[in-house]
């Protein structure tokens, strides 16, 4: 029981870290905050969980809301009414 809980916790930590690394690599440079992408990656490799959580909550600017993003589509246009 205890080993499967430990395995599940480790799996979640690895998934969070891998997601943050991929997200950092795919984020456009103009959305990255505070330091360059290289420093974020170095931080994530040196302190994986802390780096991943810091990147997730502080590392990038929110996506711009506008005509080119996932702006809400009026109901009439979405359903052809």
Order of alpha helices (4+ residues) and beta strands (2+ residues): alpha-alpha-alpha-alpha
